Amino acid sequence: MAKKQTFSLAVTGSGRLMGMLFSELTRCFPKATVYDRSSATDKLRGVEVTLGKQGFLRPQDRAWAQRVARNLAAPPPTDITVDFASPLKGGPERVTVSNGRQSRQLILFVRNAKSIAELDANVRRIVIAIRSLL
C-alpha cells in the first residue's frame, strides 16, 4: 500500500514534546497540513476572538478573528490526530495517534530523559506511529 504524500494532521492537548514534534513533522512530512490545536494555542485564539468581538482590533484583523472563531467552533476535519494527555506530576506522557479507524497508544517517559537523544527518540516514536496509520 502506498503511503499518502499529502494529508492533514492535528496536534491536540498539551505536552513537553510538542515543540520538538512540530519541528520534526515539518521535516518528515513536508506536504502535510499540520494544525496546532494545543491547549495553549486555543487559549490565545480565544483571546484573539474576544478582542475582535470587543472592537479592539483593526477591521481587517476583526475579519481574521471571525474566521478564527468559526474554526474554533467547527475545526476542519483531519486525517490524523495526535493527542497529548496531560501528564500527572512527574509521570509519563500518554500520546494517542489516531486516524479515525485505528489508533496507537504511546507512553513516553519524557521527564526522566537525560539527553536530547532520548527526547528525540520519543518524538521519532510518534512519527513512526503516524506513518503506521497513513
QUIRA-V829199 format. One record per residue. N is the residue number from 1. RES is the residue in one letter. PHI is phi in whole degrees, 0 to 359 (999 if undefined). OMEGA is omega in whole degrees, -180 to 180 (999 if undefined). Layout:
# QUIRA-V829199
N;RES;PHI;OMEGA
N;RES;PHI;OMEGA
This chain:
# QUIRA-V829199
1;M;999;180
2;A;284;179
3;K;281;179
4;K;290;177
5;Q;275;179
6;T;246;179
7;F;200;178
8;S;246;-174
9;L;217;177
10;A;243;176
11;V;249;-176
12;T;238;177
13;G;85;177
14;S;211;-179
15;G;195;-176
16;R;288;-176
17;L;267;-172
18;M;299;179
19;G;299;178
20;M;294;-178
21;L;295;-180
22;F;300;179
23;S;298;-179
24;E;290;179
25;L;297;180
26;T;292;178
27;R;282;-176
28;C;280;-177
29;F;231;-174
30;P;296;-179
31;K;265;-179
32;A;279;171
33;T;264;-176
34;V;250;178
35;Y;257;176
36;D;267;178
37;R;248;-180
38;S;291;-179
39;S;302;-178
40;A;295;-179
41;T;292;178
42;D;298;177
43;K;297;179
44;L;296;178
45;R;295;177
46;G;298;177
47;V;295;179
48;E;299;179
49;V;296;179
50;T;298;178
51;L;299;178
52;G;295;180
53;K;293;-179
54;Q;275;176
55;G;82;-179
56;F;273;180
57;L;251;175
58;R;295;-176
59;P;306;-180
60;Q;293;177
61;D;284;176
62;R;295;177
63;A;298;177
64;W;298;-179
65;A;296;177
66;Q;294;177
67;R;295;178
68;V;299;180
69;A;299;178
70;R;297;180
71;N;292;177
72;L;291;-180
73;A;290;-179
74;A;220;-178
75;P;298;178
76;P;296;179
77;P;294;179
78;T;230;179
79;D;283;-177
80;I;229;174
81;T;236;174
82;V;247;-176
83;D;247;175
84;F;267;175
85;A;270;179
86;S;299;-177
87;P;285;170
88;L;291;-177
89;K;305;179
90;G;81;-178
91;G;268;179
92;P;287;175
93;E;267;174
94;R;257;179
95;V;236;176
96;T;245;177
97;V;249;-173
98;S;223;174
99;N;243;180
100;G;95;179
101;R;249;-179
102;Q;227;175
103;S;214;177
104;R;235;178
105;Q;257;178
106;L;237;172
107;I;248;-175
108;L;244;178
109;F;265;-174
110;V;274;-175
111;R;297;-178
112;N;269;-178
113;A;298;-178
114;K;259;-178
115;S;209;177
116;I;295;179
117;A;296;178
118;E;293;177
119;L;297;179
120;D;298;179
121;A;298;177
122;N;294;178
123;V;297;179
124;R;298;177
125;R;298;178
126;I;292;179
127;V;299;178
128;I;297;177
129;A;297;177
130;I;298;-180
131;R;300;-179
132;S;291;-178
133;L;260;180
134;L;283;999
